[in-house]
């Protein structure tokens, strides 16, 4: 919960800013000022140019005793396919 929702005084923001700047623990736990990279966006130039495959799990067992789920995403044309697995192996 934000401090401003619980208490208020005229110089609240200024006081909190000064406190945090003076607090050694606060400074050590600061996040880096540089933005984190989110990766490079892939724009397909032709059909089936960009394909993404992922294996997820383990999940709670489904009615067929599957624990894992693989996904296949083809950006253009838009195709998304899921395939459940009981256990991931090289033969599947």
C-alpha positions in Angstrom: 0.0 0.0 0.0 1.3 3.4 -0.9 2.4 5.6 2.0 0.3 8.5 0.6 -2.9 6.5 1.1 -2.2 6.0 4.8 -0.6 9.3 5.9 -0.1 12.8 4.6 1.9 15.9 5.4 3.0 18.8 3.3 6.6 17.7 2.6 5.9 13.9 2.4 7.4 13.3 -1.0 10.5 15.5 -0.3 11.1 13.8 3.1 10.7 10.3 1.7 13.0 11.1 -1.2 15.7 12.4 1.1 15.3 9.4 3.5 15.8 6.9 0.7 18.8 8.8 -0.7 20.4 8.7 2.8 19.6 5.1 3.5 22.5 2.8 2.7 20.3 -0.4 2.4 17.9 1.5 0.1 20.8 2.5 -2.2 22.1 -1.1 -2.3 18.8 -2.5 -3.3 18.1 0.0 -6.1 17.3 -1.4 -9.5 19.7 -0.5 -12.3 18.9 2.8 -14.1 19.5 1.3 -17.5 16.4 -0.3 -19.1 16.4 -4.1 -19.5 16.4 -5.4 -23.0 13.2 -7.2 -24.0 14.9 -8.9 -27.0 14.5 -8.3 -30.6 11.1 -8.5 -32.3 10.9 -10.8 -35.2 8.8 -9.8 -38.2 8.4 -12.5 -40.7 9.4 -11.7 -44.3 7.5 -14.7 -45.8 5.2 -17.5 -44.6 6.8 -19.9 -42.0 9.8 -17.6 -41.6 9.5 -17.3 -37.8 8.6 -20.4 -35.8 8.7 -20.7 -32.0 8.6 -24.0 -30.1 8.3 -24.3 -26.3 8.0 -27.1 -23.8 6.1 -26.2 -20.6 5.5 -28.0 -17.3 5.2 -30.0 -15.3 1.5 -29.3 -14.7 -1.0 -31.2 -12.6 -1.9 -34.4 -14.5 -4.8 -34.2 -16.9 -7.3 -37.0 -17.6 -4.8 -38.7 -19.9 -2.0 -38.5 -17.3 -0.1 -35.8 -19.2 2.2 -33.5 -17.3 3.8 -31.5 -20.1 2.6 -29.3 -22.9 4.5 -28.3 -26.0 3.5 -25.3 -28.1 4.3 -24.5 -31.8 3.7 -21.0 -32.9 4.1 -19.9 -36.5 3.9 -16.1 -36.8 2.8 -15.9 -40.4 0.3 -17.4 -41.1 -1.0 -17.3 -37.6 -0.9 -20.9 -36.3 -0.8 -22.0 -32.7 -0.7 -25.6 -31.8 -0.5 -27.4 -28.5 0.5 -31.1 -27.9 0.3 -32.7 -24.4 2.9 -35.2 -23.2 3.2 -37.5 -20.2 6.9 -37.0 -20.1 9.2 -35.2 -22.5 11.6 -37.5 -24.4 13.7 -37.1 -27.5 11.5 -39.7 -29.3 8.3 -37.7 -29.1 
